[in-house]
Amino acid sequence: MDQCIIDAVGGNEEALKNLYDHYSLDMFKFAMSIVKRYDLAEDVVQDVFVNLMVYGRNCKVKRPKSWLFTIVRNQALKVLKDEHYDRNVSLEEQPVTSEENGVEDYINNSLENIEAIKCLDETELQIITLCVYSGCTQREAGMILGLPYMKVRAKYNYAMKKLRKFYIDRGDSCD
């Protein structure tokens, strides 16, 4: 898929379509872990693809996947700086969409999972989203988030421990 990213940045429309098909859901989940609002996460992903089409040819890409998710992170952080953004909207208020693979969507959007991720701080949530949903390595997650590998590794392990405890205790406790 790295070559697909490079080709898409180079202006190949078929590669851009493949990039969207392969990464848009992962990009959305990562954006959602930052902005915490469904509509804003959708906007972030759309803006990233528009920017790729408009400015992509001027970019030199060394680590395609890390580069792509860094763009998502930067766009999401830009949205957070917007003065009209309200961070107090809870995750429960976000719509749950049903698609062809309804079982997967149900699992990914279930209230239990939303409660579980509340156990994580923002950095832990972003690391878990990148590593679990997007398939990034911990090193790639560190590059995307601007964190040292050892810190990402420690936060990932701690977050997984918190999530395990949450599910073992059936939602009674996070710590």
Backbone as ProteinMPNN parsed JSONL, in Angstrom:
{"seq_chain_A": "MDQCIIDAVGGNEEALKNLYDHYSLDMFKFAMSIVKRYDLAEDVVQDVFVNLMVYGRNCKVKRPKSWLFTIVRNQALKVLKDEHYDRNVSLEEQPVTSEENGVEDYINNSLENIEAIKCLDETELQIITLCVYSGCTQREAGMILGLPYMKVRAKYNYAMKKLRKFYIDRGDSCD", "coords_chain_A": {"N_chain_A": [[0.817, -1.21, 0.0], [2.112, 1.144, 0.433], [3.226, 2.016, -1.976], [0.933, 2.679, -3.32], [0.104, 4.947, -1.915], [2.197, 6.69, -2.576], [1.861, 6.793, -5.376], [-0.704, 7.921, -5.477], [-0.231, 10.443, -4.372], [1.335, 11.377, -6.366], [-0.506, 11.976, -8.294], [-2.014, 10.031, -9.553], [-5.119, 8.954, -10.317], [-6.487, 6.519, -10.01], [-4.95, 5.267, -8.074], [-5.428, 7.047, -5.997], [-8.129, 6.551, -5.536], [-7.941, 3.87, -4.708], [-6.423, 4.282, -2.431], [-8.237, 5.734, -0.876], [-10.246, 3.763, -0.587], [-8.842, 1.841, 0.87], [-7.709, 3.124, 3.162], [-9.424, 5.103, 4.251], [-11.333, 4.53, 6.304], [-9.685, 3.837, 8.48], [-8.315, 6.24, 8.717], [-10.434, 7.878, 9.42], [-11.15, 6.781, 11.941], [-8.836, 7.373, 13.38], [-8.844, 10.182, 13.23], [-11.21, 10.611, 14.607], [-10.427, 9.81, 17.14], [-9.049, 11.977, 17.936], [-10.57, 14.406, 17.474], [-13.053, 13.751, 18.473], [-15.639, 13.938, 17.527], [-18.084, 12.868, 15.308], [-18.946, 14.148, 12.884], [-16.933, 16.057, 12.516], [-14.688, 14.448, 12.3], [-15.239, 13.162, 9.894], [-15.082, 15.406, 8.205], [-12.362, 16.017, 8.498], [-11.106, 13.826, 7.232], [-12.098, 14.138, 4.615], [-10.99, 16.651, 3.997], [-8.274, 16.003, 4.061], [-8.048, 14.311, 1.811], [-8.824, 16.075, -0.221], [-6.757, 17.953, 0.005], [-4.613, 16.294, -0.664], [-5.164, 15.856, -3.372], [-4.933, 18.442, -4.38], [-2.457, 19.554, -3.445], [-0.678, 17.448, -3.343], [1.231, 16.659, -5.315], [3.422, 18.232, -4.888], [4.752, 17.186, -2.784], [7.251, 15.346, -1.055], [7.582, 12.077, -0.239], [8.7, 10.017, 2.271], [8.197, 8.013, 4.226], [5.462, 6.561, 3.627], [2.953, 5.655, 4.956], [3.179, 6.648, 7.578], [3.471, 9.324, 6.955], [0.956, 9.887, 5.782], [-0.848, 9.499, 7.973], [0.166, 11.394, 9.677], [-0.577, 13.7, 8.373], [-3.347, 13.491, 8.688], [-3.492, 13.735, 11.469], [-2.45, 16.347, 11.811], [-4.389, 17.843, 10.425], [-6.628, 17.272, 11.978], [-5.845, 18.407, 14.417], [-5.762, 21.028, 13.6], [-8.475, 21.488, 13.217], [-9.284, 21.33, 15.862], [-8.306, 23.709, 16.846], [-9.997, 25.538, 15.829], [-12.151, 28.161, 16.54], [-14.873, 27.725, 16.754], [-15.319, 25.203, 17.536], [-16.648, 22.751, 19.674], [-15.603, 21.052, 22.325], [-16.979, 19.694, 24.22], [-18.9, 17.903, 23.447], [-20.25, 14.743, 23.835], [-19.143, 11.348, 23.228], [-21.277, 9.595, 23.138], [-23.301, 11.003, 21.935], [-22.838, 10.9, 19.281], [-23.707, 9.891, 15.97], [-24.4, 6.511, 15.085], [-23.458, 4.718, 12.381], [-24.91, 2.506, 10.02], [-23.661, 0.088, 7.939], [-22.955, -2.028, 5.103], [-21.522, -4.124, 6.312], [-22.722, -4.686, 8.967], [-22.335, -6.006, 11.451], [-19.624, -5.675, 12.087], [-19.549, -2.867, 12.269], [-21.316, -2.542, 14.403], [-19.871, -3.734, 16.494], [-17.596, -2.057, 16.537], [-18.746, 0.343, 17.232], [-20.186, 0.023, 19.536], [-21.773, 0.734, 22.65], [-20.433, -0.284, 24.848], [-17.78, -0.389, 23.977], [-17.332, 2.323, 23.6], [-17.521, 3.204, 26.226], [-15.314, 1.85, 27.206], [-13.131, 3.079, 25.899], [-13.164, 5.479, 27.135], [-11.65, 5.126, 29.311], [-9.108, 5.636, 28.578], [-6.445, 8.015, 28.169], [-6.005, 10.882, 25.959], [-3.666, 10.563, 24.365], [-3.097, 7.835, 24.693], [-5.396, 6.759, 23.51], [-5.075, 7.634, 20.861], [-2.736, 6.261, 20.16], [-3.559, 3.561, 20.443], [-5.583, 3.535, 18.5], [-4.093, 4.041, 16.159], [-2.308, 1.816, 16.15], [-3.908, -0.508, 16.478], [-6.321, -0.277, 14.863], [-5.39, 0.939, 12.496], [-3.142, -0.426, 11.832], [-0.548, 0.437, 12.194], [2.896, 0.342, 13.135], [4.421, 0.504, 16.395], [6.594, 2.176, 16.264], [5.992, 3.676, 13.963], [3.672, 4.938, 14.886], [4.819, 6.504, 16.872], [6.346, 8.258, 15.261], [4.296, 9.572, 13.888], [2.893, 10.818, 15.974], [4.861, 12.291, 17.131], [6.378, 11.3, 19.24], [8.746, 9.577, 21.331], [9.797, 6.21, 20.633], [9.951, 4.437, 22.871], [8.263, 5.656, 24.72], [5.814, 5.507, 23.385], [5.567, 2.739, 23.271], [5.399, 2.107, 26.026], [3.038, 3.531, 26.738], [1.195, 2.283, 25.039], [1.225, -0.372, 26.033], [0.319, 0.121, 28.662], [-2.21, 1.196, 28.115], [-3.452, -0.998, 26.901], [-3.47, -2.725, 29.057], [-5.234, -1.344, 30.746], [-7.573, -1.488, 29.179], [-7.95, -4.288, 29.053], [-8.459, -4.805, 31.75], [-10.815, -3.334, 32.061], [-12.604, -4.821, 30.438], [-12.459, -7.346, 31.632], [-13.457, -6.812, 34.185], [-15.993, -6.276, 33.448], [-16.749, -3.652, 32.795], [-16.797, -2.312, 35.206], [-14.575, -1.045, 36.188], [-11.674, 0.918, 35.364], [-9.067, 1.309, 36.112]], "CA_chain_A": [[0.0, 0.0, 0.0], [2.978, 2.321, 0.42], [3.347, 2.49, -3.357], [-0.362, 3.294, -3.635], [0.143, 6.306, -1.355], [3.136, 7.465, -3.398], [1.212, 7.013, -6.666], [-1.821, 8.855, -5.273], [0.367, 11.762, -4.186], [1.838, 11.769, -7.683], [-1.599, 12.39, -9.165], [-2.689, 8.882, -10.14], [-6.486, 8.939, -9.793], [-6.833, 5.153, -9.597], [-4.256, 5.057, -6.799], [-6.144, 7.846, -5.0], [-9.343, 5.797, -5.22], [-7.519, 2.715, -3.903], [-6.01, 4.824, -1.138], [-9.466, 6.024, -0.151], [-10.891, 2.496, -0.245], [-8.054, 1.079, 1.835], [-7.32, 3.835, 4.383], [-10.34, 6.146, 4.744], [-11.934, 4.151, 7.587], [-8.637, 3.969, 9.496], [-8.074, 7.677, 8.885], [-11.586, 8.384, 10.159], [-11.044, 6.355, 13.338], [-7.758, 8.141, 14.0], [-9.344, 11.556, 13.38], [-12.225, 10.568, 15.669], [-9.748, 9.715, 18.429], [-8.527, 13.309, 18.258], [-11.598, 15.455, 17.523], [-14.149, 13.211, 19.294], [-16.954, 14.22, 16.936], [-18.265, 12.133, 14.062], [-18.995, 15.048, 11.732], [-15.618, 16.686, 12.332], [-13.769, 13.412, 11.812], [-15.527, 13.035, 8.457], [-14.515, 16.593, 7.552], [-10.904, 15.888, 8.504], [-10.728, 12.871, 6.183], [-12.372, 14.782, 3.329], [-9.985, 17.702, 3.791], [-6.996, 15.357, 3.744], [-8.074, 13.862, 0.42], [-8.819, 17.269, -1.078], [-5.392, 18.494, 0.029], [-3.762, 15.386, -1.436], [-5.399, 16.103, -4.796], [-4.501, 19.789, -4.75], [-1.063, 19.85, -3.121], [0.104, 16.226, -3.229], [2.359, 16.545, -6.256], [4.555, 19.01, -4.39], [5.267, 16.544, -1.572], [8.193, 14.229, -1.128], [7.134, 11.143, 0.781], [9.708, 9.012, 2.618], [7.495, 6.923, 4.926], [4.103, 6.883, 3.186], [1.867, 5.47, 5.923], [3.392, 7.618, 8.657], [3.214, 10.635, 6.364], [-0.493, 10.026, 5.619], [-1.511, 9.66, 9.268], [0.612, 12.674, 10.228], [-1.456, 14.701, 7.757], [-4.642, 13.373, 9.373], [-3.318, 14.313, 12.813], [-2.312, 17.8, 11.688], [-5.689, 18.397, 10.038], [-7.505, 17.162, 13.153], [-5.415, 19.428, 15.383], [-6.194, 22.319, 13.037], [-9.906, 21.582, 13.522], [-9.408, 21.602, 17.298], [-7.984, 25.113, 17.097], [-11.091, 26.358, 15.321], [-12.855, 28.759, 17.68], [-16.269, 27.292, 16.809], [-15.346, 23.793, 17.917], [-17.084, 22.491, 21.045], [-15.034, 19.773, 22.762], [-17.797, 19.104, 25.272], [-19.858, 16.951, 22.91], [-19.83, 13.416, 24.262], [-19.129, 10.331, 22.198], [-22.579, 8.955, 23.063], [-24.175, 11.809, 21.109], [-22.468, 10.745, 17.89], [-24.524, 8.887, 15.293], [-23.792, 5.24, 14.717], [-23.906, 4.426, 11.033], [-24.97, 1.089, 9.679], [-23.212, -0.138, 6.58], [-23.159, -3.399, 4.67], [-20.992, -5.037, 7.314], [-23.318, -4.167, 10.185], [-21.799, -6.621, 12.653], [-18.364, -4.991, 12.395], [-19.89, -1.516, 12.73], [-21.906, -2.648, 15.739], [-18.785, -3.984, 17.44], [-16.739, -0.883, 16.622], [-19.458, 1.507, 17.751], [-21.043, -0.337, 20.664], [-21.643, 1.577, 23.841], [-19.413, -0.844, 25.719], [-16.479, 0.061, 23.481], [-17.229, 3.761, 23.874], [-17.2, 3.303, 27.649], [-13.951, 1.346, 27.399], [-12.119, 4.052, 25.469], [-13.144, 6.586, 28.086], [-10.606, 4.796, 30.287], [-7.813, 6.02, 28.025], [-6.224, 9.442, 27.92], [-6.0, 11.166, 24.526], [-2.502, 9.978, 23.701], [-3.301, 6.389, 24.675], [-6.431, 6.484, 22.518], [-4.491, 7.811, 19.532], [-1.789, 5.162, 19.935], [-4.35, 2.345, 20.221], [-6.248, 3.678, 17.207], [-3.094, 3.861, 15.1], [-1.709, 0.476, 16.153], [-4.898, -1.579, 16.353], [-7.203, -0.109, 13.714], [-4.692, 1.346, 11.278], [-2.057, -1.339, 11.554], [0.763, 1.069, 12.305], [3.782, -0.174, 14.168], [4.597, 1.482, 17.469], [7.554, 3.175, 15.761], [5.245, 4.571, 13.078], [2.806, 5.752, 15.749], [5.696, 7.506, 17.48], [6.672, 9.283, 14.26], [3.079, 10.336, 13.605], [2.524, 11.621, 17.14], [6.012, 13.054, 17.603], [6.763, 10.748, 20.535], [9.776, 8.546, 21.242], [9.306, 4.839, 20.561], [9.782, 3.834, 24.2], [7.076, 6.246, 25.341], [4.669, 4.906, 22.699], [5.504, 1.346, 23.724], [4.903, 2.096, 27.406], [1.639, 3.973, 26.747], [0.421, 1.23, 24.396], [1.084, -1.475, 26.987], [-0.517, 0.574, 29.765], [-3.575, 1.323, 27.607], [-3.982, -2.35, 26.721], [-3.722, -3.241, 30.408], [-6.468, -0.7, 31.215], [-8.696, -2.04, 28.426], [-8.146, -5.658, 29.521], [-9.089, -4.721, 33.08], [-12.183, -2.874, 31.844], [-13.423, -5.907, 29.927], [-12.496, -8.424, 32.634], [-14.353, -6.352, 35.249], [-17.297, -6.006, 32.807], [-17.051, -2.229, 32.786], [-16.877, -1.734, 36.539], [-13.373, -0.302, 36.552], [-10.673, 1.13, 34.326], [-7.71, 1.291, 36.677]], "C_chain_A": [[0.855, 1.267, 0.0], [3.098, 2.898, -0.988], [2.056, 3.176, -3.803], [-0.407, 4.733, -3.127], [1.031, 7.198, -2.21], [2.511, 7.782, -4.752], [0.066, 8.022, -6.56], [-1.31, 10.278, -5.121], [0.885, 12.286, -5.521], [0.756, 12.131, -8.675], [-2.346, 11.26, -9.836], [-4.075, 8.741, -9.51], [-6.913, 7.555, -9.317], [-6.188, 4.829, -8.243], [-4.948, 5.84, -5.689], [-7.424, 7.14, -4.575], [-8.997, 4.596, -4.343], [-7.1, 3.148, -2.503], [-7.233, 5.112, -0.28], [-10.127, 4.725, 0.315], [-10.162, 1.776, 0.882], [-7.866, 1.794, 3.18], [-8.369, 4.78, 4.964], [-10.964, 5.79, 6.094], [-10.921, 4.269, 8.719], [-8.33, 5.44, 9.772], [-9.202, 8.298, 9.704], [-11.477, 8.033, 11.638], [-9.957, 7.145, 14.065], [-8.197, 9.585, 14.217], [-10.356, 11.626, 14.513], [-11.569, 10.499, 17.049], [-9.193, 11.062, 18.873], [-9.655, 14.313, 18.441], [-12.829, 15.053, 18.312], [-15.554, 13.561, 18.79], [-17.017, 13.602, 15.555], [-18.189, 13.063, 12.847], [-17.643, 15.7, 11.474], [-14.597, 15.682, 11.831], [-13.985, 13.168, 10.318], [-14.915, 14.192, 7.682], [-13.003, 16.51, 7.45], [-10.467, 14.98, 7.361], [-10.965, 13.48, 4.8], [-11.319, 15.839, 3.019], [-8.628, 17.115, 3.434], [-6.978, 14.92, 2.281], [-8.106, 15.029, -0.561], [-7.409, 17.848, -1.145], [-4.417, 17.599, -0.733], [-3.913, 15.639, -2.935], [-4.817, 17.438, -5.236], [-2.995, 19.976, -4.588], [-0.129, 18.641, -3.161], [1.331, 16.154, -4.11], [3.597, 17.293, -5.786], [5.243, 18.348, -3.199], [6.268, 15.448, -1.911], [7.887, 13.321, 0.062], [8.207, 10.083, 1.016], [9.071, 7.791, 3.275], [6.001, 7.133, 4.696], [3.007, 6.763, 4.237], [1.984, 6.472, 7.071], [3.057, 9.022, 8.173], [1.704, 10.891, 6.266], [-1.183, 10.279, 6.952], [-1.024, 10.917, 10.001], [-0.241, 13.806, 9.659], [-2.831, 14.679, 8.432], [-4.555, 14.026, 10.749], [-3.246, 15.828, 12.74], [-3.636, 18.464, 11.324], [-6.657, 18.354, 11.217], [-7.137, 18.208, 14.201], [-5.798, 20.827, 14.907], [-7.68, 22.547, 13.331], [-10.109, 21.924, 15.0], [-9.141, 23.065, 17.632], [-9.09, 26.062, 16.638], [-11.91, 26.877, 16.498], [-14.299, 28.303, 17.811], [-16.409, 25.855, 17.267], [-15.725, 23.647, 19.385], [-16.604, 21.113, 21.46], [-15.904, 19.078, 23.786], [-18.866, 18.154, 24.754], [-19.372, 15.549, 23.258], [-19.891, 12.431, 23.102], [-20.489, 9.654, 22.052], [-23.527, 9.713, 22.134], [-23.88, 11.648, 19.621], [-23.332, 9.677, 17.234], [-23.725, 7.626, 15.016], [-24.338, 4.88, 13.352], [-23.962, 2.929, 10.82], [-24.604, 0.956, 8.211], [-23.454, -1.597, 6.247], [-22.656, -4.397, 5.701], [-21.436, -4.572, 8.698], [-22.747, -4.747, 11.465], [-20.516, -5.914, 13.062], [-18.636, -3.577, 12.913], [-20.481, -1.554, 14.136], [-20.818, -2.84, 16.785], [-17.956, -2.726, 17.636], [-17.424, 0.306, 17.281], [-20.31, 1.205, 18.975], [-20.77, 0.566, 21.862], [-20.581, 1.049, 24.791], [-18.027, -0.398, 25.282], [-16.282, 1.546, 23.733], [-16.885, 3.973, 25.349], [-15.76, 2.874, 27.909], [-12.921, 2.398, 27.011], [-12.103, 5.288, 26.341], [-12.09, 6.365, 29.164], [-9.24, 5.329, 29.848], [-7.677, 7.53, 27.948], [-6.077, 9.639, 26.416], [-4.84, 10.515, 23.792], [-2.641, 8.462, 23.617], [-4.315, 6.005, 23.607], [-5.873, 6.605, 21.102], [-3.527, 6.683, 19.2], [-2.542, 3.864, 19.647], [-5.026, 2.399, 18.854], [-5.268, 3.436, 16.069], [-2.606, 2.418, 15.02], [-2.729, -0.629, 15.905], [-5.72, -1.433, 15.083], [-6.448, 0.16, 12.421], [-3.499, 0.466, 10.942], [-0.677, -0.714, 11.571], [1.602, 0.335, 13.346], [3.882, 0.892, 15.261], [5.607, 2.551, 17.05], [6.854, 4.178, 14.849], [4.334, 5.486, 13.891], [3.62, 6.851, 16.423], [6.054, 8.621, 16.514], [5.467, 10.177, 13.989], [2.758, 11.295, 14.744], [3.673, 12.468, 17.674], [6.476, 12.601, 18.983], [7.875, 9.719, 20.345], [9.153, 7.146, 21.288], [9.035, 4.258, 21.942], [8.553, 4.39, 24.925], [5.81, 5.659, 24.709], [4.479, 3.47, 23.176], [4.916, 1.253, 25.131], [3.424, 2.478, 27.455], [0.727, 2.922, 26.108], [0.175, 0.088, 25.384], [0.183, -1.096, 28.157], [-1.986, 0.68, 29.328], [-4.204, -0.052, 27.427], [-4.305, -2.987, 28.072], [-5.029, -2.647, 30.953], [-7.689, -1.278, 30.493], [-8.99, -3.482, 28.855], [-8.888, -5.66, 30.847], [-10.551, -4.296, 32.941], [-13.072, -4.039, 31.409], [-13.506, -7.08, 30.903], [-13.462, -8.069, 33.754], [-15.744, -6.019, 34.731], [-17.708, -4.549, 32.947], [-17.106, -1.577, 34.142], [-15.693, -0.824, 36.871], [-12.438, -0.178, 35.364], [-9.264, 0.941, 34.874], [-7.461, 0.106, 37.58]], "O_chain_A": [[0.384, 2.337, -0.386], [3.075, 4.114, -1.174], [2.089, 4.138, -4.57], [-0.893, 5.629, -3.818], [0.663, 8.328, -2.531], [2.613, 8.912, -5.231], [-0.113, 8.868, -7.437], [-1.887, 11.213, -5.677], [0.874, 13.491, -5.772], [1.061, 12.552, -9.791], [-3.247, 11.522, -10.632], [-4.196, 8.445, -8.322], [-7.628, 7.437, -8.321], [-6.803, 4.198, -7.383], [-5.048, 5.357, -4.561], [-7.768, 7.128, -3.393], [-9.677, 4.331, -3.351], [-7.386, 2.469, -1.517], [-7.263, 4.773, 0.903], [-10.52, 4.605, 1.476], [-10.793, 1.171, 1.749], [-7.864, 1.144, 4.226], [-8.203, 5.225, 6.1], [-11.112, 6.666, 6.946], [-11.256, 4.748, 9.802], [-8.113, 5.833, 10.918], [-8.962, 9.136, 10.573], [-11.688, 8.89, 12.496], [-10.131, 7.537, 15.219], [-7.945, 10.152, 15.28], [-10.364, 12.582, 15.288], [-12.088, 11.059, 18.015], [-8.901, 11.261, 20.052], [-9.7, 15.006, 19.457], [-13.575, 15.915, 18.776], [-16.529, 13.488, 19.538], [-16.119, 13.788, 14.735], [-17.453, 12.794, 11.897], [-17.253, 15.875, 10.319], [-13.732, 16.024, 11.025], [-13.025, 12.989, 9.568], [-14.306, 13.993, 6.631], [-12.424, 16.888, 6.431], [-9.559, 15.325, 6.605], [-10.121, 13.349, 3.913], [-10.815, 15.907, 1.897], [-7.911, 17.666, 2.599], [-5.986, 15.139, 1.586], [-7.478, 14.97, -1.618], [-6.925, 18.194, -2.222], [-3.495, 18.098, -1.377], [-2.931, 15.639, -3.678], [-4.272, 17.554, -6.334], [-2.332, 20.496, -5.485], [1.085, 18.795, -3.026], [2.367, 15.638, -3.691], [4.704, 17.01, -6.245], [6.209, 18.889, -2.662], [6.141, 14.736, -2.907], [7.93, 13.749, 1.216], [8.582, 9.347, 0.103], [9.381, 6.657, 2.91], [5.344, 7.811, 5.486], [2.207, 7.685, 4.394], [0.989, 7.07, 7.482], [2.439, 9.809, 8.89], [1.227, 11.97, 6.621], [-2.015, 11.18, 7.055], [-1.735, 11.444, 10.857], [-0.585, 14.751, 10.368], [-3.407, 15.731, 8.711], [-5.444, 14.781, 11.143], [-3.904, 16.522, 13.516], [-3.968, 19.524, 11.853], [-7.422, 19.295, 11.428], [-8.016, 18.824, 14.802], [-6.12, 21.7, 15.713], [-8.091, 23.662, 13.655], [-10.992, 22.708, 15.349], [-9.693, 23.595, 18.597], [-9.115, 27.235, 17.01], [-12.316, 26.098, 17.361], [-14.901, 28.475, 18.871], [-17.525, 25.347, 17.373], [-15.182, 24.345, 20.241], [-17.14, 20.107, 20.997], [-15.589, 17.959, 24.189], [-19.666, 17.647, 25.541], [-18.216, 15.207, 23.005], [-20.599, 12.653, 22.12], [-20.829, 9.186, 20.965], [-24.464, 9.12, 21.6], [-24.596, 12.202, 18.786], [-23.658, 8.67, 17.862], [-22.525, 7.677, 14.748], [-25.55, 4.749, 13.181], [-23.159, 2.178, 11.374], [-25.171, 1.631, 7.351], [-24.084, -2.321, 7.018], [-23.303, -5.417, 5.938], [-20.62, -4.118, 9.501], [-22.679, -4.047, 12.475], [-20.328, -5.588, 14.234], [-18.021, -3.142, 13.886], [-20.18, -0.694, 14.964], [-20.832, -2.195, 17.833], [-17.643, -2.36, 18.768], [-16.756, 1.183, 17.829], [-21.085, 2.058, 19.408], [-19.667, 1.084, 22.039], [-19.904, 1.826, 25.465], [-17.188, -0.066, 26.12], [-15.174, 1.979, 24.048], [-16.057, 4.821, 25.682], [-15.069, 3.47, 28.735], [-11.937, 2.588, 27.724], [-11.149, 6.064, 26.305], [-11.686, 7.305, 29.849], [-8.327, 5.454, 30.664], [-8.649, 8.243, 27.699], [-6.028, 8.66, 25.671], [-5.024, 9.971, 22.703], [-2.336, 7.868, 22.583], [-4.115, 5.032, 22.879], [-6.164, 5.772, 20.244], [-3.507, 6.201, 18.068], [-2.2, 3.146, 18.708], [-5.035, 1.403, 18.13], [-5.576, 2.71, 15.123], [-2.503, 1.861, 13.927], [-2.437, -1.589, 15.191], [-5.807, -2.377, 14.299], [-6.831, -0.341, 11.363], [-2.909, 0.606, 9.871], [0.266, -1.279, 11.017], [1.075, -0.22, 14.31], [3.476, 2.037, 15.065], [5.48, 3.71, 17.445], [7.09, 5.383, 14.945], [4.24, 6.68, 13.607], [3.167, 7.99, 16.531], [6.067, 9.793, 16.89], [5.604, 11.395, 13.874], [2.394, 12.447, 14.509], [3.474, 13.279, 18.579], [6.913, 13.414, 19.798], [7.937, 9.06, 19.307], [8.11, 6.938, 21.908], [7.988, 3.647, 22.157], [7.883, 3.665, 25.661], [4.848, 5.352, 25.412], [3.358, 3.042, 23.45], [4.045, 0.425, 25.396], [2.639, 1.82, 28.139], [-0.386, 2.696, 26.582], [-0.959, -0.362, 25.548], [-0.632, -1.908, 28.597], [-2.89, 0.302, 30.073], [-5.371, -0.246, 27.767], [-5.298, -3.703, 28.207], [-5.834, -3.36, 31.551], [-8.719, -1.529, 31.118], [-10.153, -3.856, 29.003], [-9.832, -6.426, 31.04], [-11.423, -4.834, 33.623], [-14.164, -4.225, 31.946], [-14.543, -7.738, 30.981], [-14.208, -8.928, 34.224], [-16.587, -5.533, 35.486], [-18.877, -4.248, 33.19], [-17.432, -0.394, 34.236], [-15.795, 0.055, 37.727], [-12.404, -1.035, 34.481], [-8.375, 0.465, 34.168], [-6.365, -0.037, 38.123]]}, "name": "protein", "num_of_chains": 1, "seq": "MDQCIIDAVGGNEEALKNLYDHYSLDMFKFAMSIVKRYDLAEDVVQDVFVNLMVYGRNCKVKRPKSWLFTIVRNQALKVLKDEHYDRNVSLEEQPVTSEENGVEDYINNSLENIEAIKCLDETELQIITLCVYSGCTQREAGMILGLPYMKVRAKYNYAMKKLRKFYIDRGDSCD"}
